[in-house]
Amino acid sequence: MLTDGAKTDTSYAYNETGSLVEQIVTGAYEEKYEYSYDRAGRMTKEIRTGKNGAAETNEYSYDA
């Protein structure tokens, strides 16, 4: 967990391959980020959920 000068705490969770799968920010900013990856380890989806519960999703694709 990381705490900054704005009294914000950030925690991180990683999968078995070491890729970031979740980031939760609490305190002054309330946000949750979730990440998905393909078999090659490339990010395919990012979901950001704000304090009000609204979610924004970004999806990524890659050329072979």
Sequence and secondary structure as in RCSB ss.txt:
>XXXX:A:sequence
MLTDGAKTDTSYAYNETGSLVEQIVTGAYEEKYEYSYDRAGRMTKEIRTGKNGAAETNEYSYDA
>XXXX:A:secstr
 EE TTS EEEEEE TTS EEEEEEESSS EEEEEEE TTS EEEEEEE TTS EEEEE     
